[in-house]
């Protein structure tokens, strides 16, 4: 009798022949672990390799993308700078075997992220309640899931989308902002909203390392000697590296750099409260074992209180080889399994014993939601 082998790593995988097994959702991480999840996801977005298939010209898309074009046949590092803010799983799902990007190519629909939305996409892996969309509502008084780091005056008497960070700094005092910089931790954020002419522009950076803080003999922070590192997505190519990227990974900035550009320190609300939301994943109406051999589509629905990044439906033969596989990257909280297409027609598989595994990926981790055998 041949034994089944499934190359899926899970904390605990239950196996029962011809029965659906619904596993628990991934465990709730500690705040320290959640910070690492955010940093890892941001790094994945920043380091994803891909090849441009057709010319993409974004020079007229925004005032800050005047030099941004992607050339066909060129290899890039980091998902594109665009306004259609999507996760790295969906971007990868639109790459062929040679990592050529096959998805939409105009600025509004191309898969990728811009600056603050990159942080939002990373944060949503550990927060189901986050609602900020970009720098216009990233500041604490917008109350969209981002709070201040440190003790400074962030409440100002202006609409959330019109607040300038220089006014926050003026109200708080430079020293309060510098001391708040000193409290930043990896996976916190710094953001600025500045006025240029009659237009407000914003930028946000994810902190990637704890600050190096240097003080004088009186305990005052030396702004030129104190620094931190960030990872950021920008609207132009990074001239400091010898490869094609709009990302700056672990870029070093001094406190003097940050205060001069009016950056204020921020963090995810859950990081400050220490109260991370437990994940919930349910699967209902899943195709039973006896129907798998007779249809090439799944039935059922997956739901979660977190965004579902990826769903994999895999059929293994008796030797543990993949006989058929389907994947979708819904980036939603509910997903109809009928949307998954198997790469090989299940009804045409040779007679024999098979194993079906359904894996759901959210920010906290992967969860095997069904694992059962069937015979064709």
BELJOGI-V154703 format. One record per helix or strand of 2 or more residues. SS is the DSSP state (a for helix, b for strand). FROM is the first residue (numbers start at 1). TO is the last residue. If there is no record, write none. Layout:
BEGIN
SS&FROM&TO ; SS&FROM&TO
END
This chain:
BEGIN
a&31&47 ; b&49&51 ; b&56&57 ; a&63&65 ; b&69&70 ; b&75&77 ; b&80&81 ; b&84&85 ; a&88&93 ; b&100&101 ; b&111&113 ; a&115&123 ; a&135&137 ; a&140&142 ; b&146&148 ; a&160&162 ; a&165&172 ; a&174&182 ; b&189&196 ; b&199&207 ; b&227&233 ; b&247&254 ; a&255&260 ; b&264&268 ; a&269&273 ; b&281&284 ; a&289&292 ; b&301&308 ; b&310&316 ; b&322&328 ; b&332&336 ; a&337&339 ; a&346&348 ; b&353&362 ; b&365&375
END
